């Protein structure tokens, strides 16, 4: 049974930082590309960042230079370090694991950026 469990969301201050984690089980984690998506109220889900099984990272323009995605294959966990938070970063953040023909989603974690 595949499980992706996100944690670390909550209330962040504008200009502040939060760190999200996504712990995976039931998959050979090191073989999967790991993505972070987010969905704000009334908007479509959008890709925030991804990291390949080889460690290559890619970011949406809206978060480039502020967010960092990383992975720990020994811990089967992917992280999203979010700095210089803005109110427009408010969304439910989801992690996704995918490889050829397979894709799995976590349940999401709420991030709210407000003073």
C-alpha positions in Angstrom: 0.0 0.0 0.0 1.5 3.3 -1.1 1.3 6.2 1.3 2.5 9.8 1.0 2.1 11.8 4.2 2.7 15.6 4.1 3.5 17.5 7.3 4.8 20.9 8.3 2.0 23.2 7.1 0.4 25.9 9.1 0.4 29.6 9.6 3.4 31.5 8.3 4.2 35.2 8.4 4.9 37.2 5.3 8.6 37.1 4.8 8.9 34.1 7.0 9.7 30.5 6.4 8.1 27.1 6.6 9.4 23.6 5.8 7.1 20.9 4.4 7.9 17.2 4.5 6.4 14.3 2.6 7.2 10.8 3.9 6.6 8.0 1.4 6.1 4.3 2.1 5.2 1.4 -0.2 7.4 2.5 -3.1 11.1 2.3 -3.9 11.4 5.9 -3.2 14.8 6.4 -4.9 13.2 5.5 -8.3 10.6 8.2 -8.2 10.5 11.8 -9.3 8.9 13.8 -6.4 6.8 16.8 -7.0 5.2 19.5 -4.8 2.0 21.0 -6.1 -0.3 23.5 -4.6 -3.9 24.5 -5.0 -5.3 27.9 -3.8 -9.0 28.4 -3.3 -10.8 28.8 -6.6 -7.7 28.0 -8.6 -6.3 25.0 -10.4 -3.6 22.9 -8.9 -0.2 24.0 -10.0 3.3 22.5 -10.0 5.6 24.2 -7.5 8.8 22.2 -7.9 10.0 18.8 -8.6 13.2 16.7 -8.0 14.1 13.8 -10.2 15.5 10.5 -9.0 18.9 11.8 -10.1 18.5 15.0 -8.0 17.8 17.5 -10.7 15.4 20.2 -9.5 13.0 22.5 -11.3 10.9 25.3 -9.9 7.9 27.4 -11.0 8.8 31.0 -11.7 6.6 32.2 -8.9 8.8 30.4 -6.3 12.2 30.4 -7.9 14.8 31.8 -5.5 12.5 31.4 -2.5 11.7 27.7 -2.3 14.1 24.7 -2.2 13.1 21.1 -2.9 15.3 18.4 -1.6 15.1 14.7 -0.9 16.6 12.1 1.5 16.4 8.7 -0.1 17.5 7.0 3.2 14.5 8.5 4.9 12.1 8.2 2.0 11.3 11.8 2.4 11.0 14.9 0.2 11.2 18.4 1.6 10.1 21.8 0.5 11.9 24.7 2.3 9.8 27.8 1.8 11.4 31.2 2.5 10.3 34.8 2.0 6.7 33.7 2.2 4.1 35.8 0.5 0.3 35.8 1.0 -0.1 34.4 -2.5 1.7 31.3 -1.3 -1.4 30.4 0.7 -2.7 27.0 -0.6 -3.0 23.4 0.1 0.3 21.8 -0.7 0.4 18.2 -2.1 3.3 15.9 -2.8 3.3 13.5 -5.8 5.5 10.6 -6.6 5.6 9.4 -10.2 7.5 7.1 -12.5 6.7 5.3 -15.7 2.9 4.6 -15.5 2.6 5.3 -11.8 1.5 8.3 -9.9 0.6 8.7 -6.2 -0.7 11.7 -4.2 -0.6 12.7 -0.6 -3.6 14.1 1.2 -2.2 17.7 1.3 -1.2 20.1 4.0 -2.6 23.6 4.4 -0.2 26.6 4.3 -1.6 30.0 5.2 0.6 33.1 4.9 -0.9 36.0 6.9 0.1 38.6 9.4 
